Amino acid sequence: MIEAPEAGATAVGLRDGYSQEQWGPWKSHSLLLQQAIADLKWQDAADKLLHALREHSVIREGYLNHDEFSALLHRYPCCSAAHHEVFFELFDRNQDGYLSEADFLGGMLAVSPSTPHTLESPAGQLRMQFVFLYYDANRNGQLEVQEIAKLLEHVQQLRGEAPTDTVAGAQALLAKYPEPFGFAAFFDAAQRRLVTGIAPLLRLQEDFFAVQAAAAAAAAQAGGSTVVRSAPSPAPEVSAGGRMPAPTASTPPVMDPLQSLDSLPGQDYFPSASPGEAEAIALSLVRRLMELSNQESLDWQQNLDLATPREALLLCASVVELLKREDSLVEVPLPARVYGDIHGQLLDLLEFFNAFAWPDKRRGDIWSMSYVFLGDFVDRGAYSCDVVMLLFSLKILYPRKVFLVRGNHEDRLMNVNYGFHENCILKFQKDGDFIWERMNDVFEFLPIAALVDGAILCIHGGIGDCIDTLDDLRNIPKPIQVVGEITASTTHRDRIVLHALWSDPTENDQILGVHPSPRGKNTCRFGPDRVYEFNQRNGLKLIIRAHECVQHGYEHFAGGQLLTVFSATNYCNEHNNDGAMIILIRDEDTGEVKEHAQVIKSGSVDTSHGWNNRQFRAPSPLRRLEAAIPQRSEAAQKEAQRTIEFRGGSWTFGANSAQLYQQQ
């Protein structure tokens, strides 16, 4: 039985005299354990663990020493034998060589692969306290440079990232906080997403209860004889310097769902993915949306359930392997359709597919058409998870025809606040935080630009003040990290990434040069002269970008050499804007690449409930150019006009102007 902590008791296992400033939200182990067991409905699991403890408790009744703990884990091999000592030392809060019932239960709950890593929950906080203690190898109550660097190194290994200078990363993190970097700072850094990728750290390799059940079933099949499973292949020896083994680069106790889907948060057990399974999930998801979007009843829009947590993670695992093989500037063949911002507005995206063409072999033009999606798939809209899963599915099914380009909202620091994180929690419940982390891991492998037929650059934001050649966008090592701010130490490559995702054209063609951006000091606005010079230097016909809401869904700049496209209608139910998609085709007579727009008029279909009711911050204002552009004569209008299709009418616009005229 776990006893409640006494009133005013300090956290067990910590030295007296630690300040509130240093420890902040640290809570009593026993209190968190009680709350977590109640919150997760873990009482049956706790009873099973206590029964296993008592079976193996010999020297001191109700306690486990190191050898007894190791014997229990050998009997139920849920982790490598090399990690037995790591876990024992970590669970032993009093460092007296024995695990009490509370020690054992708290530790096993914290490292279980089925325990959600949600910071606001008791179980999530308990995990955070164990993670902090694990990396505080010298137990001095603070994380120092080498200890933070080790944590960052383990996160890199888990994500399959190329090694970087984690010491520099640790120093940059420490610079944001006054000394010491105690638990309060660690918890704050995790909340602010300055440190990410913690959720899979410090986990058992297999679920204890699944292993226990398998052992019992095997014993029953063998006629009651004891059957002991082989432990997972042992990792190299873990050093045990001091009172607690120092974390080693080669053996972090972690769960890696992108590599192995055997154990996922909130689930007991899943078999490994079979060949073709991700493709089958992707095809089923696309076909289901196809059918639902053509139903007269709209009930499906209120409770859309496209995939299980395991299926969502399988899509992540499959698509990231495709994205790893693509360059940061991906080459796209003609003809092509180019979509702008979607922002979680699935209903508009389905409306486009149904009105014009699906990227599908049965009901679409996928064999003869490439598809480019220019980022900002998530946030603000109510269907961010569904949009991501649909786009991942299309990429898996048609990897050489569908191209996903990163936007500024495909970034943890953005989408933790603007709706994507909340949408993941709402859709996947206790698995939501974990799935949000993995989807953001995938985003870091997206290209930051696409080049269509060597002549048209497609990019989310723009060329800023530092992107001068196409080579600036090529060969950027993945995963691509987006820095939080520009400082004196920011590299040229990091500036390129920021400007590709964040920069905008100036207000109109009369404003030349580079100017500060209202979005902040990390980016800028670039004038038409920058566009002319860039296109001429690189032999380009056009730049297509997204990132700004425009009234008619598309808008020209720089004498027609840059085109903004925005694909979500009535942005956040505030702007009453149309949504557009651009088609790029080669003219049969001239051989030139030409662009045409297909438009969904705002209000042609009611998609208002596709936007979140609450917004973290009001949407950016509409981009407006008309006031700065003089009216042309009727003859000039007729000379330059081109016709653009849309549902319910047509538009004409001047080839060298952003001014639009509606046909009556």
Sequence and secondary structure as in RCSB ss.txt:
>XXXX:A:sequence
MIEAPEAGATAVGLRDGYSQEQWGPWKSHSLLLQQAIADLKWQDAADKLLHALREHSVIREGYLNHDEFSALLHR
YPCCSAAHHEVFFELFDRNQDGYLSEADFLGGMLAVSPSTPHTLESPAGQLRMQFVFLYYDANRNGQLEVQEIAK
LLEHVQQLRGEAPTDTVAGAQALLAKYPEPFGFAAFFDAAQRRLVTGIAPLLRLQEDFFAVQAAAAAAAAQAGGS
TVVRSAPSPAPEVSAGGRMPAPTASTPPVMDPLQSLDSLPGQDYFPSASPGEAEAIALSLVRRLMELSNQESLDW
QQNLDLATPREALLLCASVVELLKREDSLVEVPLPARVYGDIHGQLLDLLEFFNAFAWPDKRRGDIWSMSYVFLG
DFVDRGAYSCDVVMLLFSLKILYPRKVFLVRGNHEDRLMNVNYGFHENCILKFQKDGDFIWERMNDVFEFLPIAA
LVDGAILCIHGGIGDCIDTLDDLRNIPKPIQVVGEITASTTHRDRIVLHALWSDPTENDQILGVHPSPRGKNTCR
FGPDRVYEFNQRNGLKLIIRAHECVQHGYEHFAGGQLLTVFSATNYCNEHNNDGAMIILIRDEDTGEVKEHAQVI
KSGSVDTSHGWNNRQFRAPSPLRRLEAAIPQRSEAAQKEAQRTIEFRGGSWTFGANSAQLYQQQ
>XXXX:A:secstr
      TT   TTS TT  HHHHTT   HHHHHHHHHHHTT HHHHHHHHHHHHHH  SSTT B HHHHHHHHHH
S  S GGGHHHHHHHH TT SS B HHHHHHHHHHH TTS   TTSHHHHHHHHHHHHHH TT SSS  HHHHHH
HHHHHHHHHT     HHHHHHHHHTTS S   HHHHHHHHHTTSS   TTBS  SS HHHHHHHHHHHHHHTTS 
          S     TTS    TT   B  TTT  S  TT S      TTHHHHHHHHHHHHHHHHTT S  GG
GTS     HHHHHHHHHHHHHHHHTS SEEEE SSEEEE B TT HHHHHHHHHHT BSSTTTB TTT EEEE S
  SSSBTTHHHHHHHHHHHHHH TTTEEE   TTSSHHHHTTSSHHHHHHHHHGGGHHHHHHHHHHHHTTS SEE
EETTTEEEESS  TTT  SGGGGS   SS    SS  TT  HHHHHHHHHHH EE SSTT  SEEEETTEEEEEE
E HHHHHHHHHHHT SEEEE SS BTTSEEEETTTTEEEEB  SSGGGTS   EEEEEEEE TTT  EEEEEEEE
 TTSS  GGGB SS SS     B  GGGS    HHHHHHHEEEEEETTEEEEEETT   EEE  
